[in-house]
Amino acid sequence: MISNEVYEKLERVINPTHDIKLFSGRSNPKLAQEIAEALGTSVGPMIIKDFADGEIYVQVKDSVRGDDVFIVQPLCKPVNQNLMELLIIIDAFKRASAKTITAVIPYYGYARQDRKTSGREAITAKLVADLLTTAGCTRVLAVDLHSGQIQGFFNILVDHIFATSILVKYIKGLNLDMDECVAVSPDTGGVQRTRHFAKDLGCPLAIIDKRRDKHNEAIANCVIGDVKGKNCLMFDDIIDTAGSITEAAKLLKKEGAKDIYVCAIHPVFSGPAVQRLTDAPIKEVIVTNTIPLDTEKLPEKIKQLSVANLLGQAISRIHDDESISSLFGFEKEMKV
């Protein structure tokens, strides 16, 4: 997604921008602090607390009248509380007369229900988009949406950025021989994402044929592509219960794969996920910090990388009315 040359620019010191008003909900304050450090600013003061019955109280402590406000709040678990908290924060800034309100949502919850696959189902990705707009959000900055079509669910501006190169840079740092590697999509739905991943690494592509009869239950049937004697680099956007990934890893081993590395943007890690990843024939699991993890309790094979510089660069460009797509080289790719 992001060229290595462009990614190197992300790591430069971003010029201090003191007039950016950055705030954070309670879902990932550590990431918000890292973004503030990248921007050369600080996280603004705000009171967020719960009433005895569970209702959420929000008060902004600084004047934001006429300012560009950025609110960092991934919609991770507890997703319903974090979503409601974000809506209330947005409402508080709207009533405080902020000029623009950008919801920085590193992980967009409810994204997997983006269409009806059977009768009488809800499309929650659209519902959340409507809720954010109604609350007063004027722009959304999201990282690796589960499907690109979610951008079309909004009637406000959406900046969709990609953290793929953060993972690519880490993999390249392992000094693996790319002639002996293959990028693997854990299902047919993730082929496009994995194809970009394979292109950035310069290795071939393989696909796991997967059947899902129930929610959070998947069966890996066969491998399309040559993985025998290869280091397999599986790439996905989300690891939830880790059922799909671990079953795919077992199948790859059965097909003669060498070492298996799993890369994912969003470590949801529900229920038995961490234990499954620990027990699976996987050498390393590389994820980002779009969702907070208790790293002290994680097994050594799980590595978490920061997206703070990437988000800081995007926030800076939004504030300064600069191109976001040029950050990823999209204009260059689109030229005929």
Order of alpha helices (4+ residues) and beta strands (2+ residues): alpha-beta-alpha-beta-beta-beta-alpha-beta-alpha-beta-beta-alpha-beta-alpha-beta-beta-beta-alpha-beta-alpha-beta-beta-alpha-alpha
